[in-house]
Amino acid sequence: MSVAALAAVVSRLAAARDRSVFISGRLAQPLPRRERESLPRANFHGVFSPQGCAREAGVSSDDTIHPLRIPNFRAFWFTRLAMTLAQYAMMLIIGWQTYNIARDGGMSVAGASGQLALIGLLQFLPLFFLTPFSGLAADRLDRRTVGKVTMAMQAVCAAILAVFTQADAMTLPVLFSIAVVLGIVRAFTGPALSSLAPNLVPKAVLPNAIALSSISWQSGAIIGPAIGGYFYEVAPALPYAIGCGLFITAFIALSRIGKVPRPAITGTKRPIGQIVDGLAYVRKNKIVLGSITLDLFAVFLAGATALFPVYARDILHVGASGLSQLAAAPAAGAALTALWFSFRPLKTGVGPKMLGAVAIFAVATIIFAFSTLMALSLAALFVIGAADMFSVYIRSSLIQLHTPDEKRGRVNAVSQMTISASNELGDAFSGTLAYLLGPVAAVAIGGLGALAVVGGYLGLFPELRRARTFDPPDEITDIVPDKKPSGEPT
């Protein structure tokens, strides 16, 4: 306790004693409730809590501390940044190599687009089948250990890709095989890390922590494609080698997170029963279900990222460096939006604003579909990224705050599956539609479909439309009490 805090407490207690204990030499009545509640609270040891003393002294308490002042959260933040840098660099080059090997092998634009669709499908299928088990693993096992194992496996995948590329022996079967392995790994990475973050900060600052976590993710999404595209031109194997190093860095950062208590799972102890229990919770909680599925259908339909190689090579004619810019533009918009929310968290009108952001996302996608100018395409993608981050911030906060910690791994596994479905399976959908109708029509139809989804959700999920704040219902508040952050602030 600081000297200033102690002095504030002693002064307040002296004033309280003078007012409520002795008045004109006789025993007085107890203080009014409002004045009693304004005094610092004592804990069960009979000493005054740091939070109460800090409030009296006008300094930050655990409930108002910035998340990056918590060592465990800092380590988590750097873990996510290094991992995302590596993932985005790798996936950009995997897509670029897949498309170019297909085109150089004699395939048409439509046929090569179909190969991109297959890459997305191969990543999604393992995640789809493993989601129930990966969520249970995040709830029953040490989430740090799960994360470290997946970092190590991704480092091995990056090293294999670097070796094949350096030897000029890269083939479509190699790329497809690595895509499957990455899909398996990501099935376990997402639930473990997403469920770990709320254990590292107090609930009161969780929305700030989510925004900061999104900054690390979006910063990786901005810089990662640049690492992939620009270093590929220097040496084709270099992006994979750098990715391997970044995954090792993420492993080290994750190892610095201190021990985090695992929640006790209530209800049935049987694994299958626990999986069913988690899925049932998602189905019953309309805020959680609506938030998860809104992203699923909107991004599934309006996702254009799988067709970036097509636009870069055959529509905008900007090459590998232009491909990096296309991939970085939405991430730049998202990062700036997340940075804003890390300092100015959203507090009101969260449901309607999330639906509005998805509508803007859809309109910007339609503009990108028909653009043949690089500047207009980048501007549309920037808006797409900003609107997507706006909705992601609200959706993530609602899901985390409306889910008890004991079910968070399983709920986050369902959330990740829908995110992956909207991304990887959405890529497969976009590639298939591009094969049938052409890339421009595929992206435009997807944007129109996302607009229709927003209109439908206004009626299907009135709970989202009526959600004004992030505050969870009382029963969730009772289940997930405020916790002291893991790691002392520095």
Backbone hydrogen bonds, N-H to C=O, Kabsch-Sander energy under -0.5 kcal/mol:
donor,donor_aa,acceptor,acceptor_aa,energy
6,L,2,S,-2.4
7,A,3,V,-2.7
8,A,4,A,-2.1
9,V,5,A,-2.1
10,V,6,L,-2.6
11,S,7,A,-2.4
12,R,8,A,-2.1
13,L,9,V,-2.6
14,A,10,V,-2.4
15,A,11,S,-2.0
16,A,12,R,-2.4
17,R,13,L,-2.8
18,D,14,A,-2.3
19,R,15,A,-1.8
20,S,16,A,-2.6
21,V,17,R,-2.3
22,F,17,R,-1.2
23,I,21,V,-0.5
23,I,26,R,-2.0
26,R,23,I,-1.1
28,A,21,V,-1.4
36,R,32,P,-2.4
37,E,33,R,-2.6
38,S,34,R,-0.7
39,L,36,R,-1.4
43,N,47,V,-3.1
46,G,43,N,-1.9
49,S,41,R,-2.5
53,C,49,S,-2.2
54,A,50,P,-2.7
55,R,51,Q,-2.2
56,E,52,G,-2.1
57,A,53,C,-2.1
58,G,54,A,-0.8
58,G,55,R,-0.6
59,V,54,A,-2.5
64,T,61,S,-1.3
65,I,61,S,-0.9
69,R,66,H,-2.3
70,I,67,P,-1.9
72,N,486,S,-0.6
74,R,70,I,-2.2
75,A,71,P,-2.3
76,F,72,N,-2.0
77,W,73,F,-2.7
78,F,74,R,-2.3
79,T,75,A,-2.0
80,R,76,F,-2.4
81,L,77,W,-2.1
82,A,78,F,-2.5
83,M,79,T,-2.4
84,T,80,R,-2.5
85,L,81,L,-2.5
86,A,82,A,-2.0
87,Q,83,M,-2.7
88,Y,84,T,-2.6
89,A,85,L,-1.9
90,M,86,A,-2.5
91,M,87,Q,-2.9
92,L,88,Y,-1.8
93,I,89,A,-1.6
94,I,90,M,-2.8
95,G,91,M,-2.3
96,W,92,L,-2.4
97,Q,93,I,-3.2
98,T,94,I,-2.4
99,Y,95,G,-2.5
100,N,96,W,-2.3
101,I,97,Q,-2.8
102,A,98,T,-2.0
103,R,99,Y,-2.5
104,D,100,N,-3.1
105,G,101,I,-1.2
106,G,103,R,-1.7
107,M,102,A,-2.3
112,A,108,S,-2.7
113,S,109,V,-2.0
114,G,110,A,-1.7
115,Q,111,G,-1.1
116,L,112,A,-1.4
117,A,113,S,-1.8
118,L,114,G,-1.8
119,I,115,Q,-1.9
120,G,116,L,-1.9
121,L,117,A,-2.2
122,L,118,L,-2.6
123,Q,119,I,-1.3
124,F,120,G,-1.6
125,L,121,L,-2.4
127,L,123,Q,-0.8
128,F,124,F,-2.6
129,F,125,L,-2.1
130,L,126,P,-2.0
131,T,127,L,-1.3
133,F,130,L,-0.5
134,S,130,L,-2.8
135,G,131,T,-2.3
136,L,132,P,-1.4
137,A,133,F,-2.2
138,A,134,S,-1.8
139,D,135,G,-1.1
140,R,136,L,-2.1
141,L,137,A,-2.6
143,R,141,L,-0.5
146,V,142,D,-2.0
147,G,143,R,-1.9
148,K,144,R,-2.3
149,V,145,T,-2.2
150,T,146,V,-1.9
151,M,147,G,-2.0
152,A,148,K,-2.1
153,M,149,V,-2.0
154,Q,150,T,-2.2
155,A,151,M,-2.1
156,V,152,A,-1.8
157,C,153,M,-2.1
158,A,154,Q,-2.3
159,A,155,A,-2.1
160,I,156,V,-2.3
161,L,157,C,-2.2
162,A,158,A,-2.2
163,V,159,A,-2.2
164,F,160,I,-2.3
165,T,161,L,-2.3
166,Q,162,A,-2.6
167,A,163,V,-2.0
168,D,165,T,-1.4
169,A,164,F,-2.8
170,M,164,F,-0.5
175,L,171,T,-1.9
176,F,172,L,-2.8
177,S,173,P,-2.3
178,I,174,V,-2.3
179,A,175,L,-2.0
180,V,176,F,-1.7
181,V,177,S,-2.0
182,L,178,I,-2.8
183,G,179,A,-1.9
184,I,180,V,-2.0
185,V,181,V,-2.5
186,R,182,L,-2.7
187,A,183,G,-1.3
188,F,184,I,-0.7
188,F,185,V,-1.2
189,T,185,V,-1.9
190,G,186,R,-1.7
192,A,188,F,-1.3
193,L,189,T,-2.5
194,S,190,G,-2.7
195,S,191,P,-1.9
196,L,192,A,-1.1
197,A,193,L,-1.7
199,N,196,L,-1.4
200,L,197,A,-1.9
205,V,202,P,-1.2
206,L,203,K,-1.3
209,A,205,V,-2.3
210,I,206,L,-2.8
211,A,207,P,-2.1
212,L,208,N,-2.5
213,S,209,A,-2.8
214,S,210,I,-2.3
215,I,211,A,-1.8
216,S,212,L,-2.0
217,W,213,S,-2.1
218,Q,214,S,-3.4
219,S,215,I,-3.2
220,G,216,S,-2.0
221,A,217,W,-1.9
222,I,218,Q,-1.7
223,I,219,S,-2.8
224,G,220,G,-2.7
226,A,222,I,-0.8
227,I,223,I,-2.8
228,G,224,G,-2.7
229,G,225,P,-3.6
230,Y,226,A,-2.1
231,F,226,A,-0.7
231,F,227,I,-1.2
232,Y,228,G,-1.3
233,E,229,G,-1.0
234,V,230,Y,-0.9
235,A,231,F,-2.8
238,L,235,A,-1.9
241,A,237,A,-1.9
242,I,238,L,-2.7
243,G,239,P,-2.2
244,C,240,Y,-2.2
245,G,241,A,-1.8
246,L,242,I,-2.2
247,F,243,G,-2.2
248,I,244,C,-1.8
249,T,245,G,-2.1
250,A,246,L,-2.5
251,F,247,F,-2.1
252,I,248,I,-2.1
253,A,249,T,-2.5
254,L,250,A,-2.5
255,S,251,F,-1.5
256,R,252,I,-0.7
256,R,253,A,-1.0
257,I,254,L,-1.3
274,Q,270,R,-2.4
275,I,271,P,-2.3
276,V,272,I,-2.4
277,D,273,G,-2.2
278,G,274,Q,-2.1
279,L,275,I,-2.1
280,A,276,V,-2.6
281,Y,277,D,-1.8
282,V,278,G,-1.7
283,R,279,L,-2.0
284,K,280,A,-2.1
285,N,281,Y,-2.3
286,K,284,K,-1.0
289,L,285,N,-3.0
290,G,286,K,-2.6
291,S,287,I,-2.2
292,I,288,V,-2.4
293,T,289,L,-2.4
294,L,290,G,-1.9
295,D,291,S,-1.2
296,L,292,I,-1.5
297,F,293,T,-2.4
298,A,294,L,-2.2
299,V,295,D,-2.0
300,F,295,D,-0.5
300,F,296,L,-1.6
301,L,297,F,-1.8
302,A,298,A,-2.5
303,G,299,V,-1.5
307,L,304,A,-1.2
308,F,305,T,-1.7
311,Y,307,L,-2.4
312,A,308,F,-3.1
313,R,309,P,-2.1
314,D,310,V,-2.6
315,I,310,V,-0.7
315,I,311,Y,-0.9
316,L,311,Y,-3.8
317,H,311,Y,-0.8
318,V,312,A,-2.7
319,G,312,A,-1.4
322,G,318,V,-1.4
323,L,319,G,-1.9
324,S,320,A,-1.8
325,Q,321,S,-1.5
326,L,322,G,-2.4
327,A,323,L,-2.2
328,A,324,S,-2.0
329,A,325,Q,-2.0
331,A,327,A,-0.7
332,A,328,A,-2.3
333,G,329,A,-1.8
334,A,330,P,-2.2
335,A,331,A,-2.7
336,L,332,A,-2.1
337,T,333,G,-1.7
338,A,334,A,-2.6
339,L,335,A,-2.5
340,W,336,L,-2.0
341,F,337,T,-2.0
342,S,338,A,-1.7
343,F,339,L,-0.9
343,F,340,W,-0.9
344,R,340,W,-2.8
349,G,468,R,-0.7
350,V,468,R,-0.9
351,G,467,A,-2.8
353,K,349,G,-1.9
354,M,350,V,-1.9
355,L,351,G,-2.0
356,G,352,P,-2.4
357,A,353,K,-2.3
358,V,354,M,-1.9
359,A,355,L,-1.7
360,I,356,G,-2.1
361,F,357,A,-2.3
362,A,358,V,-1.9
363,V,359,A,-2.0
364,A,360,I,-2.5
365,T,361,F,-1.6
366,I,362,A,-1.7
367,I,363,V,-1.9
368,F,364,A,-2.2
369,A,365,T,-2.0
370,F,366,I,-1.2
371,S,367,I,-0.8
371,S,368,F,-0.7
377,S,373,L,-2.4
378,L,374,M,-2.5
379,A,375,A,-2.1
380,A,376,L,-2.5
381,L,377,S,-2.3
382,F,378,L,-2.2
383,V,379,A,-2.0
384,I,380,A,-2.3
385,G,381,L,-2.5
386,A,382,F,-2.3
387,A,383,V,-2.9
388,D,384,I,-2.4
389,M,385,G,-2.4
390,F,386,A,-2.0
391,S,387,A,-2.0
392,V,388,D,-2.7
393,Y,389,M,-2.8
394,I,390,F,-1.6
395,R,391,S,-3.0
396,S,392,V,-3.1
397,S,393,Y,-1.9
398,L,394,I,-2.5
399,I,395,R,-2.5
400,Q,396,S,-2.5
401,L,397,S,-2.5
402,H,398,L,-1.6
403,T,400,Q,-0.9
407,K,404,P,-1.8
408,R,404,P,-0.6
408,R,405,D,-0.9
409,G,405,D,-0.5
411,V,407,K,-2.6
412,N,408,R,-2.8
413,A,409,G,-1.8
414,V,410,R,-1.8
415,S,411,V,-2.4
416,Q,412,N,-2.9
417,M,413,A,-2.3
418,T,414,V,-2.0
419,I,415,S,-2.2
420,S,416,Q,-3.3
421,A,417,M,-2.6
422,S,418,T,-2.6
423,N,419,I,-1.7
424,E,420,S,-1.7
425,L,420,S,-1.4
426,G,421,A,-1.1
427,D,423,N,-2.6
428,A,424,E,-2.2
429,F,425,L,-2.4
430,S,426,G,-3.0
431,G,427,D,-2.9
432,T,428,A,-2.3
433,L,429,F,-2.8
434,A,430,S,-2.6
435,Y,431,G,-1.9
436,L,432,T,-1.8
437,L,433,L,-3.4
438,G,433,L,-0.6
438,G,434,A,-1.5
442,A,438,G,-1.9
443,V,439,P,-2.1
444,A,440,V,-2.3
445,I,441,A,-2.6
446,G,442,A,-1.6
447,G,443,V,-2.0
448,L,444,A,-2.1
449,G,445,I,-2.2
450,A,446,G,-2.0
451,L,447,G,-1.7
452,A,448,L,-1.8
453,V,449,G,-1.8
454,V,450,A,-1.9
455,G,451,L,-1.9
456,G,452,A,-2.3
457,Y,453,V,-2.4
458,L,454,V,-1.2
459,G,455,G,-0.6
459,G,456,G,-1.0
460,L,456,G,-2.3
461,F,457,Y,-2.0
464,L,461,F,-1.1
465,R,461,F,-1.2
466,R,462,P,-1.9
467,A,463,E,-0.6
467,A,464,L,-0.8
468,R,466,R,-0.7
476,I,473,P,-0.8
477,T,473,P,-1.9
478,D,474,D,-2.3
479,I,475,E,-1.4
480,V,476,I,-2.6
487,G,485,P,-0.5
490,T,69,R,-1.9
